[in-house]
Amino acid sequence: MERREKAETTRQYWEELSEFVQDDVNRVLKDLSLDVERANYILAEASSGDPEQISKLAVDIVNHLDSQWEYIGDHFLVAGKWQEPAVKMNNQGILVEHQEKEAFNQCVSNGFMVKPGDGDSDEPPRVGLSFIVADFPYSSDKLQGSLQLLAFADLDQVSLQYLRSAGDFNAASSDIEEVKSALFRADSTLSLYTTHQESSFYRQSAKKQENFLRSIVESVHDVLPAPSSLDKLIINDAVSQEFYIRDSTGPGLMHVISDETPFKVTGQVVGVAINDLVAEGPGRQFKSPDDLMSAQTGICLMVQPHTINFTINNYTGDYFLIPMRKLESIDFELK
């Protein structure tokens, strides 16, 4: 019982912290919306003037707004419409254009930016939020390196869900409580965006849905012990009424349920998984929570069993998938 209470306390701490930060994010964006509106008016008025003066004005505006935005470098889930970067290369160099796209992406806040005006459409420059969406490596006869590709978003076109700060869980962790927090955070984020029929998740393309689900998995893998560390994350006496295994008779997963004695497993946690990615593979579009197993099961631990209190006929797999939400206790240790 004590183990379960400790796990629930960790989950509660993360949810309370996340709710507090999210409230502050919403408040700051609301407060800054008037500053952004004024800045866009000033930029529009100055757009026909000296380009050098416009550049200096843009720098001053961005510096002011960034000084009020404490979340540069933090991770957010961005939903709505934004301007997504598209890279083109030719003999003259690299050209980055922005195209309006539907956003449903986990990405890093890069603060504010001024998007240049479009002379062909008489669109003036305007200020908005920027997000790091990818790194673009490049190489030429004279230069090589990497560019950070930035998406641009008008404040009134996107919603931001806070996920984690810049310093959280950016390397494999040897702290059990940090591993637990990462697991609970990932599961809470998954629940937030998949359990409700009206969630924008179900309006996304199959590719965007897959990218979102994979990013949930990767956020946990980032904090699990690195293979080079020789550490192993062990779960002791994991008690559950159900788990999943790969179906040896065909594709997909087999759902194993005990109506009486609970299953008990001790073994190495080799990763986490989302059942739908294992069972369905890429390309499936989910239309509702009824389509998505993970809306009910949540994150699953991939456990290579050391000791178990049951046998499964003809099972030759390497690991069990144990839904975190179904565990009666969570007791980790590093060995």
C-alpha positions in Angstrom: 0.0 0.0 0.0 2.9 2.4 0.8 4.4 1.8 -2.7 1.1 2.7 -4.3 0.7 5.8 -2.2 4.2 7.0 -3.2 3.4 6.5 -6.9 0.2 8.3 -6.6 1.9 11.2 -4.7 4.5 11.5 -7.5 1.6 11.6 -10.1 -0.3 14.1 -8.1 2.8 16.3 -7.7 3.3 16.4 -11.5 -0.3 17.1 -12.3 -0.5 19.9 -9.7 2.8 21.4 -11.0 1.7 21.1 -14.6 -1.7 22.7 -13.8 0.0 25.6 -12.0 2.5 26.3 -14.9 -0.3 25.9 -17.5 -2.4 28.6 -15.7 0.7 30.9 -15.7 1.3 30.3 -19.4 -2.3 31.2 -20.2 -2.1 34.3 -18.1 1.1 35.5 -19.6 -0.1 35.0 -23.2 -3.3 36.9 -22.4 -1.3 39.7 -20.9 1.1 39.8 -23.9 -1.7 39.7 -26.5 -2.2 43.5 -26.2 1.5 44.2 -26.6 1.6 41.9 -29.7 -1.4 43.8 -31.1 0.3 47.1 -30.6 3.6 45.8 -32.1 1.8 44.6 -35.2 0.2 48.0 -35.7 3.6 49.7 -35.4 5.2 47.2 -37.8 2.4 47.8 -40.3 2.8 51.5 -40.1 6.6 51.3 -40.5 6.6 48.6 -43.2 7.0 51.1 -46.1 10.0 52.8 -44.4 13.7 52.2 -44.3 14.4 48.4 -44.1 17.3 48.9 -41.7 15.0 50.8 -39.3 12.4 48.1 -39.6 15.0 45.5 -38.7 16.0 47.4 -35.6 12.4 47.9 -34.6 11.7 44.2 -35.0 14.7 43.3 -32.7 13.5 45.7 -30.0 10.0 44.3 -30.2 11.2 40.7 -29.9 13.6 41.5 -27.1 10.7 43.2 -25.1 8.3 40.3 -25.6 11.0 37.6 -24.9 11.8 39.4 -21.6 8.2 38.8 -20.5 8.1 35.1 -21.7 9.8 32.8 -19.2 9.2 29.7 -21.2 11.9 29.9 -23.9 13.4 26.4 -24.3 10.4 24.7 -22.7 8.4 21.9 -24.4 4.8 22.4 -25.4 2.2 20.7 -27.4 1.0 23.2 -30.0 -2.4 22.8 -31.6 -4.2 25.0 -34.1 -2.8 26.7 -37.3 0.7 27.9 -37.8 3.2 28.7 -40.5 5.5 25.6 -40.9 9.0 25.9 -42.4 9.8 24.2 -45.7 13.4 24.1 -46.9 14.5 24.4 -50.5 18.1 24.2 -51.7 19.6 25.5 -55.0 22.9 26.7 -56.4 22.4 30.0 -54.6 22.0 28.5 -51.1 19.2 27.5 -48.7 15.7 29.0 -48.9 13.2 28.6 -46.0 9.6 29.3 -46.8 6.6 29.2 -44.5 3.4 27.4 -45.4 0.2 27.4 -43.4 -0.4 24.0 -41.8 -2.5 22.4 -39.2 -0.4 22.1 -36.0 -0.5 19.3 -33.5 3.1 19.0 -32.5 5.3 18.7 -29.5 8.1 21.3 -29.9 10.3 23.7 -28.1 9.4 27.4 -27.6 11.9 29.7 -29.2 10.2 32.9 -27.9 8.8 35.5 -30.2 9.8 36.4 -33.8 8.9 38.9 -36.5 7.8 37.2 -39.7 8.9 39.4 -42.7 6.2 41.0 -44.8 5.2 39.7 -48.2 5.7 42.3 -50.9 3.7 40.4 -53.5 0.5 40.5 -51.3 1.2 43.7 -49.4 1.2 41.7 -46.2 3.1 43.7 -43.5 5.6 42.1 -41.1 4.0 40.8 -37.9 5.1 39.3 -34.6 4.1 36.0 -33.1 5.4 32.9 -31.3 8.2 30.8 -32.8 8.9 27.1 -32.1 11.8 24.9 -33.0 10.4 22.0 -35.0 13.5 20.4 -36.5 17.2 20.5 -37.1 18.3 20.7 -40.8 21.8 19.5 -41.5 23.5 21.0 -44.5 26.8 20.7 -46.3 28.5 22.5 -49.2 32.0 23.1 -50.5 32.6 26.0 -48.1 30.1 25.4 -45.2 28.6 22.7 -43.2 26.4 22.8 -40.1 22.9 22.6 -38.9 19.9 25.0 -39.0 17.1 25.1 -36.5 13.8 25.3 -38.4 11.3 27.6 -36.8 7.5 27.5 -37.1 5.6 30.8 -36.7 2.3 31.2 -35.0 -0.1 34.0 -34.4 -1.2 34.1 -30.7 -4.9 33.8 -31.6 -4.4 30.8 -33.9 -2.8 28.3 -31.5 -3.3 26.8 -28.1 -0.3 25.8 -26.0 -0.2 22.9 -23.6 2.8 22.9 -21.3 4.7 19.6 -21.2 8.0 20.1 -19.4 10.8 22.7 -18.8 14.0 22.9 -20.7 16.0 21.3 -18.0 13.7 18.4 -17.2 14.7 14.9 -18.1 17.1 15.9 -20.9 19.5 12.9 -20.2 19.2 9.4 -19.0 18.4 9.5 -15.3 19.6 7.5 -12.4 16.9 9.0 -10.1 14.0 6.6 -9.7 11.6 9.4 -8.8 12.5 11.3 -12.0 11.8 8.2 -14.0 8.4 7.8 -12.3 7.6 11.5 -13.0 8.5 11.1 -16.6 6.2 8.1 -16.9 3.3 9.8 -15.1 3.8 12.9 -17.2 3.7 11.0 -20.5 0.6 9.0 -19.4 -1.1 12.2 -18.3 -0.4 13.9 -21.6 -1.6 10.8 -23.5 -4.8 10.8 -21.4 -5.4 14.5 -21.9 -5.4 14.3 -25.7 -7.0 10.8 -26.3 -9.8 10.2 -23.9 -12.3 12.8 -25.2 -14.1 12.4 -28.4 -13.8 16.1 -29.2 -10.0 16.2 -28.8 -8.2 17.7 -31.7 -6.1 14.5 -31.8 -8.9 12.7 -33.6 -9.0 15.4 -36.3 -5.3 14.9 -37.3 -3.9 12.9 -40.1 -2.6 9.4 -39.5 1.0 10.7 -39.7 0.5 13.5 -37.2 -1.2 11.0 -34.8 1.6 8.6 -35.1 4.2 11.4 -34.6 2.4 12.5 -31.4 2.2 8.9 -30.0 5.9 8.3 -30.8 6.9 11.5 -29.2 5.1 10.4 -26.0 7.2 7.2 -26.0 10.4 9.0 -26.8 9.9 11.5 -23.9 10.2 8.5 -21.5 13.0 6.7 -23.3 15.1 9.9 -22.9 15.2 9.3 -19.2 15.6 5.6 -19.0 19.1 4.3 -18.2 21.3 4.4 -21.2 22.7 1.1 -22.5 26.2 2.5 -22.1 25.6 3.1 -18.3 25.2 -0.6 -17.7 22.4 0.3 -15.3 19.2 -1.7 -15.4 15.7 -0.5 -14.4 14.0 -3.3 -12.5 10.4 -3.4 -11.5 9.8 -5.6 -8.5 6.6 -7.7 -7.9 4.5 -5.8 -10.4 0.9 -6.8 -9.7 -1.7 -6.5 -12.4 -4.9 -8.3 -13.5 -3.9 -8.0 -17.2 -1.1 -7.5 -19.7 -0.4 -7.8 -23.4 2.0 -10.0 -25.4 2.7 -10.3 -29.1 0.4 -12.9 -30.6 2.5 -15.8 -31.8 -0.2 -17.0 -34.1 -0.3 -13.8 -36.2 0.0 -10.0 -36.2 -1.2 -7.9 -33.3 -1.3 -8.3 -29.6 -2.9 -10.9 -27.3 -4.7 -9.5 -24.3 -4.2 -11.7 -21.2 -6.6 -11.3 -18.3 -6.8 -13.0 -14.9 -10.2 -13.3 -13.4 -8.8 -14.7 -10.1 -5.2 -14.6 -8.9 -3.4 -11.4 -10.1 -0.3 -11.7 -12.2 3.0 -10.9 -10.5 6.1 -10.1 -12.5 9.6 -9.1 -11.6 11.8 -8.1 -14.5 13.8 -5.5 -16.4 12.0 -2.5 -17.9 13.5 -2.3 -21.4 11.3 0.5 -22.6 7.7 1.8 -22.9 5.2 1.3 -25.6 1.9 2.5 -26.9 -0.2 -0.6 -27.7 -1.6 0.8 -30.9 1.8 1.4 -32.4 2.8 -2.2 -31.7 -0.4 -3.7 -32.8 -1.4 -1.5 -35.8 1.9 -0.2 -37.1 2.0 3.0 -39.1 -0.8 4.3 -41.3 -3.8 3.8 -39.1 -6.0 6.9 -38.5 -7.9 6.9 -35.2 -11.3 8.5 -35.3 -12.4 8.2 -31.7 -11.3 6.9 -28.3 -13.0 3.6 -29.2 -10.5 3.2 -32.0 -7.5 3.7 -29.7 -6.5 1.0 -27.2 -4.2 3.5 -25.5 -7.0 5.8 -24.6 -8.0 3.2 -22.1 -4.7 1.4 -21.3 -2.3 4.4 -21.4 1.5 3.9 -21.4 2.7 0.3 -21.2 5.9 -0.9 -19.6 7.9 -3.3 -21.7 9.1 -5.8 -19.1 11.5 -8.7 -19.8 10.4 -11.1 -17.0 12.9 -12.6 -14.5 10.3 -14.2 -12.3 6.6 -14.7 -12.9 3.8 -16.6 -11.1 2.1 -18.0 -14.2 2.8 -19.7 -17.5 1.6 -19.0 -21.0 1.5 -21.8 -23.5 3.5 -21.4 -26.7 4.7 -17.9 -25.7 8.2 -17.2 -27.1 8.3 -13.4 -26.9 10.9 -11.3 -25.2 8.7 -9.0 -23.1 5.3 -8.3 -21.7 3.4 -5.1 -22.1 2.0 -4.0 -18.8 -0.4 -1.0 -18.7 0.7 1.4 -16.1 -2.9 2.3 -15.3 -3.6 -1.3 -14.4 -0.7 -1.8 -12.0 -1.6 -2.2 -8.3 1.9 -1.0 -7.3 5.1 0.4 -8.8 8.4 -0.5 -7.2 11.5 0.4 -9.3 15.1 0.0 -8.5 18.4 0.4 -10.5 20.8 -2.4 -10.6 
